Amino acid sequence: MALDRIVSALTAGKLRIAVVALAVVAAAVGGAFALGVLGVPSVAAVNNSFGDVTNETTVVETDLVVSNPNPIGVGLDGVSIDYTVSMNDVEMASGGREGVSVASGNSSIAFETDLDNDAIPPWWTSHVRNDERTTVAIDARITSDLLGRGTNLTRTRQVETDLIGAFASEETRPVNADAPLVDDPVLYVNETRGRWGTVSEAETPIEMEFDVYNPNLEPYVVSEIGYDVTMNDVEMGSGSTDSEYVIPSYGSETVELSAALRNERLDEWWVTHLNESDNGHQVSDLRIEFYAVVELPSGEELTVPLDALTYEETIETDIFDEGLDRGEGSDAGNSTDSDGSDDGTSDGENTTDDGENTSDGGGDNTSDGGSGDDNTSDDDSGDDDGGLLPLIVGR
């Protein structure tokens, strides 16, 4: 029994020594961070790509590069990473990780988040309402509860598209009836114009105008003009005018048409847009077809396909810089990058994101030995945008 008490006393003593030693080490490490001897790990870069897509959700795969400027790894309880992607302040995806262990140098931490496809219509609505401009924003933050500090990486990108600008045309196009005993062309369309109408949560209208000329001795009546809009063969909208237009002999008349896209179909289109087997990854074909119902001087009505007016655009959206082949003749939308911070004090240095995942121990690190929150901004130049590219529209 005496021997057991001696062993127990020795064991307890060793445990107390170990606990004290750990406490001293933790205090020393914490003090080193507080005094600036060791730097706080920061977010160096964020790289994203789209993963699997279903009718309900889209997986966003993220590689977040954490820069640890210290010669040793850091694994502390309470270290967490939070990450958000938004487009025109519409949150598209968010996620994070807790209990992170960071090796010395640059460490790439991979995780997945689900984008709810129901977010696509609100983003689209905001994009059109904002004159086809979108601010894509990435916010990433790493924090340590133990140290009471955190660092941010914030990136924004201004994206512009022009989906219907090419509809405006002064090209004269014939309208042929292709019917017996009817001399073609029965009419000419001398000019077309288009603009976005008032967007609602339910639909996105395109207000169109057609300057129609009648080259015949008798007046012709256009009783109806109809349309069908598809994107990657997904029917986005169809309809027709409810007004009748009389085109006088050797005269012109402006025919108006409002073509409405049903926003409820946008999430279905989004699935085809990301599905490489449909039309290529992040590639869509926009197509608007027209027809006219023309009343001849004899009173006969003919339904005439307006093939010469068919409008087609190829839409590419390389949102996460996944290296799409845009093809020849594509018209890239205008875009600019800018960087910012949302809180705290900047450390005065920029970490450049090269758009690639970096393995442990490589690359340059931005260290910060100060107190409070630090913000790291990513300053891009040249063609590399390190994870975000504009929506691209090509004909």
Protein Blocks (a to p, Z undefined) as FASTA:
>chain_A
ZZmmmmmmmmmmmmmmmmmmmmmmmmmmmmmmmnomaccdddfbdcdddddddfkbccdd
dddddddfbfbdcddehiacdddddeehiafbdcddehiacdehjddddddddddfklmm
mmmmmmmmnoopacdddddddddfklopacdddddddddddfklmmpccbdcdddfkigh
iacdfbdcfbdcdddddddfkbccdddddddddfbfbdcddfbdcddddeehiafbdcdd
fbdcdddehiacdddddddddfklmmmmmmmmmmmklnoghiacdddddddddddfkopa
cddddfkloccddddddfkonopaebghiacdddddddddfedjdehiacddehiacdeh
iajddddfbecjdddddddehjbnohpacddddZZ
